[in-house]
């Protein structure tokens, strides 16, 4: 028999029949949860929740996708739009293999390469996108955007940044007659 990946058999499951596993070590910080919500709101569910079907309890236990599940559970607009149905892909494995699958899914997501992210910021600016737009659509803080701009080293990326004066050079003080000699400062 030919192998068929579970993703080719995605089913719609009422969220009430889906439950989290008891062993997932993955956590998502609030800014990333907000971004996940925005992603699902803007793009819909593009990846199914991976579950094991427990025939005895008639429930789908999450192997991967807990935070996508939470988005629907915690946001009435998503729940209403999706009519309370989650896209689920089912795997049939014993508990130890499901636990291993959960960890593999979590770790396989990786992290973003700083240089590649810097180039994305550069390209977005070249397309006319503001820091506010990038912040809103990519879920980034302004200081993170600034750091990524600094990596590219392109002055054009800083044209909209307002800089304050942290100090005044000594020459300016001397010219304005405000400079004091060391003896005057000690008195």
C-alpha positions as CSV (number, residue, x, y, z in Angstrom):
1,X,0.0,0.0,0.0
2,X,1.3,3.4,-0.9
3,X,1.9,5.9,2.0
4,X,-0.3,9.0,2.1
5,X,0.7,11.9,4.3
6,X,-2.0,13.0,6.8
7,X,-2.2,16.5,5.4
8,X,-4.0,15.1,2.3
9,X,-6.9,14.1,4.6
10,X,-7.6,17.2,6.5
11,X,-11.0,17.2,8.2
12,X,-13.2,19.9,9.8
13,X,-13.7,19.1,13.5
14,X,-15.8,21.0,16.0
15,X,-13.5,22.8,18.4
16,X,-15.4,21.2,21.3
17,X,-14.1,17.8,20.3
18,X,-10.5,19.0,20.3
19,X,-8.4,19.0,23.5
20,X,-4.8,19.9,24.3
21,X,-2.3,17.2,25.2
22,X,-0.8,17.2,28.7
23,X,2.9,17.3,27.7
24,X,3.6,20.1,25.3
25,X,6.6,22.2,26.6
26,X,6.1,24.9,24.0
27,X,5.0,28.4,25.1
28,X,4.3,31.4,23.0
29,X,4.8,35.0,24.3
30,X,1.9,37.4,24.2
31,X,3.3,39.4,21.2
32,X,3.6,36.2,19.1
33,X,0.1,35.1,20.2
34,X,-1.2,38.5,19.0
35,X,0.7,38.0,15.7
36,X,-0.7,34.4,15.3
37,X,-4.2,35.8,15.8
38,X,-3.5,38.5,13.2
39,X,-2.1,35.8,10.8
40,X,-5.2,33.7,11.2
41,X,-7.5,36.7,11.0
42,X,-5.8,37.9,7.8
43,X,-4.9,34.6,6.1
44,X,-7.3,32.0,7.7
45,X,-6.0,28.7,8.9
46,X,-3.3,27.7,6.5
47,X,-2.0,24.8,8.5
48,X,-4.1,22.1,10.1
49,X,-4.0,21.2,13.8
50,X,-2.2,17.8,14.1
51,X,-4.2,15.5,16.3
52,X,-4.5,11.9,17.5
53,X,-8.1,10.6,17.5
54,X,-9.0,8.9,20.8
55,X,-11.8,6.6,19.9
56,X,-12.8,5.7,23.4
57,X,-13.4,9.3,24.5
58,X,-14.3,10.5,21.0
59,X,-11.9,13.4,21.1
60,X,-9.0,14.7,19.0
61,X,-5.9,15.2,21.2
62,X,-3.6,17.9,19.9
63,X,-0.1,16.8,18.8
64,X,0.8,20.1,17.2
65,X,-1.1,23.3,16.8
66,X,-2.2,24.1,20.4
67,X,-1.7,27.9,19.9
68,X,-3.7,27.9,16.6
69,X,-6.4,26.0,18.6
70,X,-6.2,28.7,21.3
71,X,-6.7,31.5,18.8
72,X,-10.1,30.1,17.9
73,X,-11.0,29.2,21.5
74,X,-10.2,32.8,22.7
75,X,-11.4,34.9,19.8
76,X,-15.1,35.0,19.0
77,X,-14.6,36.5,15.6
78,X,-12.4,33.6,14.5
79,X,-14.8,31.1,16.0
80,X,-17.8,32.7,14.2
81,X,-16.0,33.0,10.9
82,X,-14.8,29.3,11.0
83,X,-18.2,28.2,12.4
84,X,-16.4,26.6,15.3
85,X,-14.6,24.1,13.1
86,X,-10.9,23.5,13.2
87,X,-8.9,22.0,10.2
88,X,-7.4,18.8,11.6
89,X,-5.0,16.3,10.2
90,X,-4.9,13.0,12.1
91,X,-1.9,10.8,13.0
92,X,-2.3,7.4,14.6
93,X,0.7,6.8,16.9
94,X,1.1,5.6,20.4
95,X,1.8,8.2,23.2
96,X,5.6,8.1,23.1
97,X,5.6,8.6,19.3
98,X,3.1,11.4,19.6
99,X,5.3,13.1,22.2
100,X,8.2,12.8,19.9
101,X,6.1,14.3,17.1
102,X,5.2,17.2,19.2
103,X,8.8,18.0,20.0
104,X,9.9,17.6,16.4
105,X,7.1,19.9,15.2
106,X,8.1,22.5,17.7
107,X,11.8,22.4,17.0
108,X,11.5,22.2,13.2
109,X,10.0,25.6,13.1
110,X,13.4,27.1,13.7
111,X,14.1,30.7,14.1
112,X,14.4,33.7,11.8
113,X,17.9,34.4,10.3
114,X,18.8,38.0,11.3
115,X,20.4,38.8,8.0
116,X,17.4,37.6,6.0
117,X,15.0,39.5,8.3
118,X,17.2,42.7,7.8
119,X,16.9,42.3,4.1
120,X,13.1,41.9,4.4
121,X,12.9,45.2,6.4
122,X,15.1,46.8,3.7
123,X,12.9,45.6,0.9
124,X,9.7,46.7,2.7
125,X,11.1,50.2,3.2
126,X,12.1,50.3,-0.5
127,X,8.5,49.4,-1.3
128,X,7.4,52.4,0.8
129,X,6.3,50.7,4.0
130,X,6.7,52.6,7.2
131,X,8.0,51.4,10.5
132,X,4.5,51.5,11.8
133,X,3.2,49.3,8.9
134,X,6.1,46.8,9.5
135,X,5.4,46.8,13.2
136,X,1.7,46.2,12.7
137,X,2.0,43.6,10.0
138,X,5.1,41.7,11.1
139,X,4.4,41.9,14.8
140,X,7.7,43.6,15.5
141,X,8.6,46.2,18.1
142,X,10.1,49.5,16.8
143,X,13.4,48.8,18.5
144,X,13.6,45.4,16.8
145,X,13.0,47.1,13.4
146,X,15.7,49.7,14.3
147,X,18.2,46.9,15.2
148,X,17.5,45.1,11.9
149,X,18.0,48.4,10.0
150,X,21.3,48.9,11.7
151,X,22.5,45.6,10.5
152,X,22.0,46.5,6.8
153,X,23.9,49.7,7.4
154,X,21.9,51.7,4.9
155,X,21.4,55.3,5.7
156,X,18.3,55.4,3.6
157,X,16.5,53.2,6.1
158,X,17.0,55.8,8.8
159,X,15.6,58.8,6.8
160,X,12.3,58.8,8.8
161,X,14.0,58.4,12.2
162,X,14.0,61.4,14.5
163,X,17.2,61.7,16.5
164,X,17.5,63.7,19.7
165,X,20.6,65.5,21.0
166,X,22.1,63.5,23.8
167,X,25.0,65.9,24.2
168,X,26.5,69.0,22.7
169,X,30.1,69.0,21.5
170,X,32.6,71.1,23.5
171,X,33.2,73.3,20.5
172,X,29.6,74.5,20.5
173,X,29.8,75.4,24.2
174,X,33.1,77.3,23.7
175,X,31.6,79.3,20.8
176,X,28.5,80.3,22.8
177,X,30.7,81.6,25.6
178,X,29.3,79.0,28.1
179,X,32.5,77.0,28.5
180,X,34.2,77.2,31.9
181,X,37.8,76.6,32.8
182,X,38.7,73.8,35.2
183,X,39.4,76.4,37.9
184,X,35.9,77.9,37.5
185,X,34.2,74.5,37.7
186,X,36.1,73.7,40.9
187,X,34.9,76.9,42.7
